[in-house]
Amino acid sequence: MLKRKNRVTLSAQKGFTLIELIMAVTIFSLVAVGIASSFFSGIKLWNKAKEDIAAVSLFLSVDSIAGELRQSANVKPIGFEGSATDVSFPYVSGNAVLKVTYKFDPSSKRLTRATVPLKDIIAESEAQNYQGKEVLSLDDLTLSYFYFDKISGKYLWKDNWAKNDGVFTAVKLHCRSGNEEFSRTVFIPWS
């Protein structure tokens, strides 16, 4: 009796089986969804952080202006002046008295700060051209001035303040930058 040997020969496989292919596509899809999800979450977080940074920057800049206004001094040669887009006031920095001017340019949407020493104002050599350092980029800034009207006996707001009007009681700063809108009323403690 001859025993036959069952020889099972494996032929060389060329390619993947359908199940292997489905598993590979499924794993690849899960990895791709995870990466895309992480990427879009990161973009969303970055945009939120950017908005928060802009809001904090706006708040800190307005707070800096408010601090200088509260520490202003009544120096007659400089005086207090203002319009809807700019304000000037005397400020003591160390042992120097300065005229500080904040000016908003609606066309360039920039708020700038310039200082002039009192000695230059007295010597009448104050610069004719306004050269300021940019403080903040804004979409809009409006200022209004609070004062006591002796004739009516009431506190009122007005948009322009002249040097001969004296010292205003408060300044209201209303600014807008992107989606952020911020208002702050700064009272002059000694007025």
Sequence and secondary structure as in RCSB ss.txt:
>XXXX:A:sequence
MLKRKNRVTLSAQKGFTLIELIMAVTIFSLVAVGIASSFFSGIKLWNKAKEDIAAVSLFLSVDSIAGELRQSANV
KPIGFEGSATDVSFPYVSGNAVLKVTYKFDPSSKRLTRATVPLKDIIAESEAQNYQGKEVLSLDDLTLSYFYFDK
ISGKYLWKDNWAKNDGVFTAVKLHCRSGNEEFSRTVFIPWS
>XXXX:A:secstr
              S  HHHHHHHHHHHHHHHHHHHHHHHHHHHHHHHHHHHHHHHHHHHHHHHHHHHHHTB   
TTT  EE SSEEEEEEEETTEEEEEEEEEETTTTEEEEEEEEHHHHHTT   SS   EEEEE SEEEEEEEEEET
TTTEEEEES B GGG   SEEEEEEEETTEEEEEEEE TT 
